[in-house]
Amino acid sequence: MKMSKFVLFVILFLLWLLLTWTFNYQDMTVGLILSLAIAVFMGDIFTEHPEKFGKITRYLWMIYYVPVFFWYVIVANLDVAYRVLHPKMPIKPGIVKVKTNLKSDAGRTFLANSITLTPGTLSVDITDDGYLYIHWINVKTVDVEEASKEIVVKFEYFLKHIYE
């Protein structure tokens, strides 16, 4: 088994343990078997650059990214709640075009998912040339650079260290 597949196996098994939250030997056996099967048979499909699996700094940046992401989710939740509960419902919905500097498909996908998971925004499309179309509950600007600073930059800094 190649090193990248081994690392994928470890990540999948740890994710299994976190999701099942049990140390029952039957559950752990199923998790081991499934994690091993996925790593062995599909490991090459899931990894665009398997040599990057060994870089420990990527995992440290991911650990750092999670609380930052949750902070932005909480702030966005409060903003959306304010807009929904306000008597005049101050929203200005629309689709804006934003630019990302991320080059990898995994990085762009993670960025689009992060934007979608943040209340008030929804990723609609990703183009090959690095543009994303985002549905925004309160469009502050339609300028690509300004909208990118408002929506993308806060996530892109971390994702560049993780995926690039």
Secondary structure, 3 states (H helix, E strand, C coil): CCHHHHHHHHHHHHHHHHHHCCCCHHHHHHHHHHHHHHHHHHHHHHCCCHHHHHCHHHHHHHHHHHHHHHHHHHHHHHHHHHHHHCCCCCCECEEEEEECCCCCHHHHHHHHHHHHHCCCEEEEEECCCCEEEEEECECCCCCHHHHHHHHCHHHHHHHHHHHC
